[in-house]
Amino acid sequence: MKKIILVLLVLIVITVGVILILGNVFGFIPIIAFNSTKINSPSLSNNEPKIPTSTSPPVAPLTTVIFDFDRGTPTVLEGYNTPLNQTSGGVTASFSSASDPSAFSIQSYKSTFYTLSQFSNKFLYDNKITRDILYIAFSQPITKINFTFASVEYEGPGHLENPSTLKLTAYINSIHSTSIDSVFANGNFSTSSFPEGTMSFNSGGKPFNLVKIELLHQVNGGTDFLIDNIVVITA
């Protein structure tokens, strides 16, 4: 009997360990499915995000393009992990992380039960409990980017009074080049599952095609963030 109990305890410990490695310690842990290379092809080389190519002619300057994980191609389902590509309005966006494979995934309310009033349907979800950086590389230069986000953290005793800070840094072609600029944003606590906010960056006409998004460290703060409704303006 003691041996059976010991074996069960070992199995429980192993299961919890796997969940903590792959999942999100702050909330419901959605099912994580590995990508098909036929659907998702971008990669990182020496932690350098790859600028995607587009089969379409360049989109005219000042064109508004939206990436919301609902209307782009190829279709992405809940459980698809980074790295992954989405093409919308003739522009391709590549989503990747130095923590790949499977650092972020496509999720929705039906897979997480998160209530996010500023989000639409599907969104990009941080899978791991580590502080993961998200890269978005675009097939042609842009001058503006805007998106909604949520930081996975809680308000109240032992948690936070003010949500953690999200940072966006813009580059042209390489994260090892001199950055165009950086901006910062904080969400707000509300009736949603997590604090939500909007991140906006306007380069003042300077073209960029790569952004780095990270949640900065804060005592008792979260390590994970979610994003949706990415709107860009082409250069």
Residue, then its C-alpha position, 0 to 999 in steps of 0.5 A: m500500500k505504501k509503495i502504491i501511495l509513493v508511486l502516486l505521489v511521484l506521478i503527481v509531482i511530475t504532472v505538476g512540474v510539466i504543467l508549471i513548465l508549459g503553463n501559466v501559473f497565474g490562471f487557467i492553463p489552456i491546452i497547448a498543441f505543437n505547431s505544424t511546420k506546414i502552417n508556421s515557418p518563421s524561426l530565430s537564428n542566434n536569437e535574431p527574429k527573421i523578417p518574413t517575406s511576402t508573396s504580395p506586392p508591397v502595400a501602399p504607404l499609409t495603409t492600415v493593416i489589422f492582425d487580430f488572429d481571427r481574419g488573417t491567413p493561414t487560419v490559426l486555432e486555439g493551441y497553435n504555438t509560436p513561431l507562427n506567421q499571419t498575413s493580413g492586407g498583403v502584409t505578413a507578420s511573424f510572431s516569435s520568441a527567444s523562448d520558442p518553441s511554444a513560448f506563446s500560443i493562440q487562445s480565446y475565452k473558450s480555452t482560458f475562460y479569461t474575461l477581457s473586455q478590450f480583446s476580440n476573439k482569439f489572442l496571443y497568450d504567454n504559455k510559460i511562467t518565465r518572463d518571455i519576450l515577444y518579437i513581431a517582424f513585418s514583411q514591409p516597414i511600418t511607422k505606427i503600431n497599436f495593440t491591446f494587452a493584458s498583464v497576467e497579475y492580480e490586485g489586492p493584498g500580497h499582489l499589486e496596487n499598480p499593474s506592471t509596465l509593458k515595454l515596446t522597442a522598435y528596430i529596423n531589420s535587426i534587434h542588434s541594430t540601434s533601436i528607433d525608440s521605446v515606449f511604455a504602457n500600463g494596464n488598468f484593473s477593472t472587472s476583466s480577469f487582468p489589467e488591460g491597456t493599449m500600447s501605441f508607438n508612432s516613429g514620426g515617419k522613421p520606418f521600422n519592421l521589427v518590435k520587441i515586447e516585454l513585461l518589465h519586472q515588478v515586485n509581486g508583478g506578473t511575468d506573462f502578458l496577452i496581446d490582441n488587435i494589432v493595428v499597423i500603418t505602412a511606411 
